[in-house]
Amino acid sequence: MAALTEHTILPLPAFDAPVRLLIVVAPYYRAIADGLIAGARATAEAAGAAVDLVEVPGALEIPTAIGMAGRLANYDAYVALGCVIRGETTHYETVCNDSSRGLTLLGLQGLCIGNGILTVENMDQAVVRADPNAQDKGGGAAAAALHLVALHRRWAGARRPVGFGRDEPRDVIRLAGELDGISSSGDRTA
């Protein structure tokens, strides 16, 4: 297999308002999980995001925990971290596919999620991918979540606050005025 020789990493977005990030990690392989967490925390810190961390038993529980947090807590984004290493049975495919599918479905419902669940053939591959000084997949997952927050805030604009299930009714006339560059007092802002 040819090694990837060139790729692009987008610069981290800047935020005017605070960002709350929840890291959900399955620490089955503790050393790998710790590397992923370190990378995710460093990236979040570089972007000025506040971070909370919860642990779940395995990769299959990560989407459920994120879904619950999306409904019951107040986070702007989520980082899914864990590691699945191929074994002798088809359990590997089930865990990889179902955890990824669960995260994708939550993302399509509006949650900002960075997927850092490693799916690898062996421990050597996991070590390189988890290491913040090597491939830094934990940091990459945090960066993906932060980029989605930036997009969400950009597109949501004045219509509603960022978040899942927290839509507020808006004054449509005032909103139209804001879009036309008129402040709520009737003065032109642009």
Secondary structure by P-SEA (a helix, b strand, c coil): cccccbbbbccbbbbcbbbbbbbbbbccaaaaaaaaaaaaaaaaaaabbbbbbbbcccccaaaaaaaaaaacccccbbbbbbbbbbcccaaaaaaaaaaaaaaaaaaaaccbbbbcccccccaaaaaaaacccccaaaaaaaaaaaaaaaaaaaaaccccccccccccccaaaaaaaaaacccccccccc
